[in-house]
Amino acid sequence: MPTLGGWSDIMPAKEEVQKICNQMKKDVQIRLNQEFPVLKALTYQQQVLKGYNFSIKTDTGADCQSSIYLSVYRDPSGKLELKDAVKIELSPINEALPFSLDQLKHVVEKRTGKNYSKFKGINYKILLTQMMGYQDFFIKVKAGEGIKDFLILHVGCAVIQEPKPELKGLLVNKTLNDPIEYFK
């Protein structure tokens, strides 16, 4: 349970969160002007205020190349209100990043204490920010031949001038099928 005003950790969705998604499905479809077969809750965070804010990652069953993130408020009486719904597409790495992964390889090697003979981008997501000219990228990288030889990089980059990527975070021992999630 989060402290008052603070957000909880990201947690696997439970039945209560799925019920919220079921109730919000029609509103989400209207907001995004798109129909989909299901709205399955995958993970969530919650914030305790006067009521609860929920940030929920969902799968629509339509494809595995995107996720819909919901922002839902539940007032003390239990009434739900959809605050926002955002569809985030997974982009193939061949859609050029504004920087080369080679610019990050030595930083990643230094942080993990390993040398990578392979360092190939697979796909990525972009977190939309309010800051003009700056983007956060979450990039899945194949860094070896094993099943768990994938990394997920959190890279911040100013994109207006010459891009200078900065490694903000790193997840190791990932698989090809692990989802690309937001993390700090």
VENGIWO-V806220 format. One record per backbone hydrogen bond with DSSP energy under -1.0 kcal/mol. NH is the residue of the N-H (numbers start at 1). CO is the residue of the C=O. Records with the same first field share a line. If there is no record, write none. Layout:
NH->CO, CO
This chain:
5->48
6->3
8->46
11->44
13->42
18->14
19->15
20->16
21->17
22->18
23->19
24->20
25->21
28->24
29->25
30->26
31->27
32->28
34->29
38->60
40->59
42->57
43->57
44->11
45->55
47->53
49->51
51->49
52->74
53->47
54->72
55->45
56->70
57->43
58->68
59->40
67->88
68->58
69->86
70->56
71->84
72->54
73->81
74->52
75->79
78->75
81->73
83->71
84->71
86->69
88->67
90->65
91->124
93->122
95->92
103->100
104->101
105->101
108->104
109->105
110->106
111->107
112->108
113->109
120->142
122->140
124->91
125->138
127->136
134->131
135->157
136->127
137->155
138->125
139->153
140->123
141->151
142->120
143->149
149->146
150->174
151->141
152->171
153->139
154->169
155->137
156->166
157->135
159->133
166->156
168->154
169->154
171->152
174->150
